[in-house]
């Protein structure tokens, strides 16, 4: 379905400011629909006397007249009569239309949408009168409020210039509404608003009292009246009760300017939501502390292994312990990063970079200098994926140094390339060492390091892995120097990201 802006751009000559005004109106008009208990549509005039419906909203407080969407459709002949009248007069009007959807008549209230002194569109309220039902105080009060807001639309005072960043988080009319006069004195409170006030400790009759007299913070309402725009504020009435409020001034244009005639305070009890937020914060802090302690314990184990290695005389035993220490430090590195990050997701590059330094410190030697580099970005990964992947990269780097640059070689470079999309993470470890032997088969490799890689990638992460001789384009893509035909190795693994 096309957006309002697209429809206005394609079918009208409205400029960008006028279209933005209509977009702002549509982002706020859910409140108007709730106050009038009816469907609302936005019509824009186009060529040849036609009217195009560019937006539609249904009330959350009442039944809908239209079960289908009518956006990007044309106004009927009976609707055009009222729309043309409203456009030419610039005044609010009401009449009867024939609605094909219900096969009968309905009421239509048309309101000129004023912008910079001219009518750029018409807002309509469309409903069927239920003569058998008598309106109560809530309906009558809401009808008065709606009438004031549509007057503001006709005068170009609604929507407001200053809009809240995210209208979806603001309270709705059905959550609770308090009608205020210009001095923040309560004229009416809906049943849901009364219930919210009772939970906040206000048990007295609110009618006729100011918000301050009720013990409710009135800064938001006063700021809204002074600034002549809505103000959203969260009020902690007690340690257990939190109210989310939105104060909306009702304005009127006079000879001397614009004055505030009153306002509406919408409020929602968000105590349970905030309690859950606090629990999540506590849980998050606890998880980070656990990661910190795990990291400390792993570092202690690593230190003990290094002490044990000093007592050994066998070079093979020392090398085996050194490999174990690097694996433990890699896992500790993940937990250290998680202890600093909120939540269980982590930027993978924040692990790979220090991991490269760790490998460089442990495997670098003066007689075979090897440079390590990481390129790309792996995105954010959950700890359950980041931890085994870190071990995999460590094993591949260690394998590249041990077998790609054996003792006596001139050294070279190793590049870790990261890339990701919505479906998978791709990691390529490329070296320009001596390459693979002609009879090498990764699936049959029996070394501990490659066995760990194969198990973690294919079994734990449900990924794929390929190990092959590097081609010239592999080096060109990563700006690496080729040492000749048959030299270099590429290990490419792909891990799905659909958890």
N, C-alpha and C positions, 0 to 999 in steps of 0.2 A: 504494500500500500504506500503510495507517495506521501511525503511529509507535507505539512502546511506550507513550508518555505518553497518546496518544489512546485506545488500547485500554484502558489501565488506568483512565482517567477515565470512559470510557463503560460499562465492564462491572464495575467494582469500586468499593468505598467507600474505597479507599486515599487517604490525604491527600497533599498535595503533597510533603512531606518523604519519605514512603515511595516515591512515584513517582520522585523525584529519586535516591533510593538505587538503585532498579532501573535507572534510566538510566545511572548511574555504573557499575554492575556490567556492563552490556552494552557500555559504551565500553571496558572493560578486559578483557573475557573472551576476547578473541582469543588472549591469552597462555595462558589455561587450556586452550583447545581445542588449541593447538599442543603443549602438554605432554602431553596425553592422547591425541593422534592420532585424535580422534573428533569427531563432531558434538555440539553442545550446544544445548539448547533451554531456554527459560524459560517455565514454566507459572505462571499465577496462578489461584487459586480464585475462582469466581464463584457465583452463586446456583444452587440445586437440585443441588448436588454436582458441578457441571461444572467442567472445567479448560480454560482458554483459553491457547493458545500465543501469546506476545506478542513473542518474539524468537528468532532462530536464528543460529548461527554454524557455519561449517565450518573444520576445521583446515587450516592451510597446510602441515602436516607429514605428512598422511596422506590416505587416500581417504575420500570422503564416503559415508555410508549413504543420504542423502536427496538426490536430484538435483532435487527440486522444493522450493519454499518452502512452509513450513507455518505461517507467521505468520498470525494471525487465523483459525485453525482449532481444532477441539476435540480434546481428548485422547481416545484410544480407550479401550474398556472395560478392556483389559489394562493400559494405562498408568495408568488411574485407581486401580487397586488399590494400586500402589506409591506414587502421589502422595498418596492419602488416608493411607496408612501413615506416610509421611514427615511430613505435616502434623500428624497427631495425636501422633506421638512426638517430633517435633523432632529426629530422629536421621537420620544418613546410612544409606541402605539400598540393596540391590542385588537385582535379580531379572530374570526373563525376560519379554519382551513379544512379542506378535505384530505384525510390521510388514507392513502391507498392500503397501507399495511394493516390498518384496522377496519377498513371498509366503512368509515364513518367520519363525522366531524371531530375536530379537536381545537383547543384554544392555542393561540400563538401570540406571544408578546415579543415585539421586536425592539431592539435597543441599538441606536447608532453608535458605532465604535469611532470615537473622535480621536484624531491625531493631528497635531499642529494646525488646528482650526478647521479641519475638513473631515467628512465621514469617509472612512476607507473600507468599512465592512459593516455588517449588521449581525448582532448577536441575538439569538432567539431562544425563548423558553417555550416548549411545546408540551402540552398536557391535556388530559381529559378530566373534566370536573366530576367529582363524585357527590351528587346532590344528597345522597342518603347519609353521608358522613359529615358530622359537625366538627369544625376545626377547634382544637383546644388552644391553650395558652402558648404552648411550644410552637405550633404551626403559625399562629398569629404573630408571635414575636419574630420568628424566622422570616416571615413574609415581609415584615417591616425592615429587617436588616437587609434582605435581598433588594428591596426597593431602593434603599440608600446606596447600595453598591452599584446597581445598574445606573443610577443617576451619576455616580462617579465615572462609570464607563462612558456615558454620554458626554460628560464634561472633560474627558481626557485625563481624569485623575486616577484611573485604574486601568491597567496594572500599575503598580508603584515603580518608580525609577530604581530604587534599591530593593533587590530581591534576595531572598535567602539562598545560600549556595546549593542546597539540596532540599527542594520542597517535599520530597518523598518522606523525609524524616520528621517533618513538622506534624503536630497534632491535626486531626481532621475534626469536622463539625460533630460527627458522631461520637468522638471521644469525650466531648464535654465542651460547652460553650457558655461563657459569661458575658452578658451585655453590660457595658460600662457607659456612664455619661462622661462629659468632658473633664470631670474632676476625679475620675477613676472610681466613682461610686457605683455600686452594683444595682442595675435596674432589673436584671433577670438572670437566673442561673438554670441551665437545663438539668434534668434529673441525673445524667451522667456526671455533670460538673459538680453537683451537690454530693454525689457519692465519692468523687475524688477528693473534695474538700474534707469530707468526713474522715477519710482514711488519713488525711494530712493533719487531723486533729482539730478541724474547724467544725464545731457542732452547732453553732448559733445560726440563726436565720441571716443569710447574707444580704438580703434585699435592703437597700438603703444605706448600707455601710460601705466605706472605702476598703480597698484591698489592705491597706495598712491597719485599719481597725480590725480586720479579720485575722491579722497575723500572717498575711501572705505578702511576700516581697512585691512591691509595686514599681521597682526600678524599670523593669522591662516595659510596662505599660506607659510610664511617664516618658521614657526614652522614645517609644513609638510615637507618642503624641507630639513630642518636641521635634523629632526628626521627620514626622509625617510619612513614615514608612514602617513596615512590619519589623518586629524584633523578636527573635527566638532566644529563649533563655531556659536553662535548666535550674530548677529551684530545689534545694535540699531542705525540705521542711523540718525533717528530723533525721536522725541517723539511719532510720529504716524507711523513710518515705521520700521519694524524689518525684517531682512534677516537671514534665516538659511543657513549656508554655509558648504560645505564639500570640503576641499582641498586635492587633491590626487596627489602625486608626480609621475612622469614617470621616471623610473630608467633604467640604462644600466650598464651592467657589463664590466669593463675594466681590463687591466693588473694590475692596481694599486688598484682596489677595485670596488665599486659601486658609480656611479655618477648620479646626477639629471640632466635630459635633459629638463625638463619642468614640467608642471602639468596641471591638470584640476580643475577648481573651479565650483562645482555644487551649485546652489543657488535657494532658494525658498522664496517667499514673505509670511511670516507667521504673518503679521501685524494684520489681522483679528482674527487669533487664539489667539494671545497674548492679544488683546483687550478683547476678551471673557474671557480669563483667569483672567484678572484684574477685570472684572465685577463679575466673580464667587467669587474671593477673597473678594471683597467688600460685595457681598451678604452674604457670609459665616460669615464675621465679624459682619454684621448687625444681622443675625440670632442668633449668639452667644450672642450679646448684648441684644437681646430680651429675650433669655432664662435667662440671668442674671437678668434682671429686673423683669421677672415673678417670679423667685426664691425669689427675695427681697420682692415682694408684698405678696407672699404666706407666707413668714416668718413673715411679719408684721401682716397678718391676724391671724397666729398661736399665735403670742404674745398677740394680742387683746383678743383672745379666752381664753388664760390662765389667763389674767387679769380678764376677766368676771367670770371665774370659781372660783376665789378666793372669789367673792362676794356671791356665791351660798352656801346654807346650805344643800340642798338635795344631798345625796351621789349618787343617780341615775343620777341626772343632771350633777354632777361633772364627773362621769364615762363617760357619753355620750359625754361631751365636750372633755374629755381626748382622747376618741377614734377619734373624729373629728380632733383634733390637730395632732394625729399620722398620719391620712390619708393625711392631708394637708402637713405635713413635708415629707411624702413619695413622694408626687408629686413634692414638692420643691427640694427634693434630685435628682430626675431625671433631672429637669431643671438645677440644679447646675452642674451636670456632663456634660450635653450637652453644657453648656456655656464654658466648658474647652476643648471640643472635636471639631475638624473640621468636618463639614458635619452633616448629620442628623442620622447617625448610631452611636451606642454606644456599648462598651463592657459590656454586661449585668452583668458580675461579679463585675464590678466597681460600680454598683448600689446595688447589693445584699449584698456585704460585709458591707458597711455603714448602710444599712437597718437593718441588723442583730444587729449591735451595737445600733441603734435607738430603736429597740424592746427590747433589753436586758436592756437598761437604763429605759425604760418606764414600763416594765412588771415584772422585777425582784424584788423579795422580799426576805428578810432574812429567813423567816420561811418556804419557799418552793423554794430552790435554783434550778434554771433551767439553763442548759448550752445550748448555741446555736452554731451550726457549719454549714458551707457551704462546699460542696464537688462538684468537677466537674467544668465545664465551659460551660456557655450558649452561647458562640460565640457573634457575633455582631448583634444587633437588631436595627431596626428603632425606632425612638421615639414613633411612633404610636402604637408599640407593647410593648416597654419597660415600658411605663407609666402605662397602665392597668395591666400588669403583676406584676409590683412592688406593686400596691395596692392589687392585689390578694394574693401575698406572705405575705404582712402585715396582711391581714385578717386571713389567714390560721395560721400564727404564733400566732396571738392574740387568735384565737379559740383554738389552741393547749394548750396554757398556761391556759386559763380560764376553759376549760372543761377537759383537760387531766391531769392537776395538780391543782385541786381545793384547797381551803384553808384547811390546816391541813394535806395535803399530804407531802410526803418526798421529792418531787421534782423529777427531772430526766433530760432528754436531748431531744433536738429537732434538727434534721439534715435536711437541705435543700440540695437535690441532683439535680444537673443540668447535662443534657446531650443533645447533638444535632447532627443531621445529615443534609444532604442536604434538607430533606423534612420537618422536624419538630423539635421542641424543647420540651423536656420532663422534667418536674419538679416534684419531689417527696418530700413531706414534711412528715417526719416520726417522731413520738414521742413515747416514751415508758411509757406513762401515763396509766390512768385507762381503756382506750379503749372505744368502742362504746356500747351503750345499744343494747339489742337484737332486739328491734323494730325500730331502727333508719333507716330512709329512707332519703338519701340526697336530692332526687328530691322533697321531701315534706317539707324540712327544712324551717322554717319561720323566723329564726333569721336574723337580718339585715346583719351581716358579711357574712354568707353563701349565702344570697340572692345576695349580691354584687358580690361574687365570681362566682356564677352560671351565673349571667347576663353578666359579663365581659368575662368569658371564652367561653361560648357557643354562645353568641349573637355577642359581639364586635370582638372577636378573632377567631370565628368559630372553636373552639377547643372542646376537650372532657375532662371530669373530672370524677374521680372515688374516692370514699371514703369508706374504708373498715378496718376491724380489721387487725392489723399487724400479719404476720406469722414469724416463726423463721428465715426463709431465708432472710426476709426483714432486720432484725436486723444484721444477719451475713454479708450481703453485705455491710453494712455501719459501721461494727465494733461497734455496739451498744449493750448495756446490756439489756437483756430481763427481765422484772419483773414478768414473769409468763404467763400461758396460758390465752388468752383473753385480755391481756394487750397490750396497744399500738395501734396507729392508723396510717394508711397510706393514704395520699391524693395524687393521681397521676393525673396530667393534661398534655395533649399533645396539642400543638398549631402548626398549619401548618405554614411553613416559605415561602410559595409561594405567593409573594405579587403581 
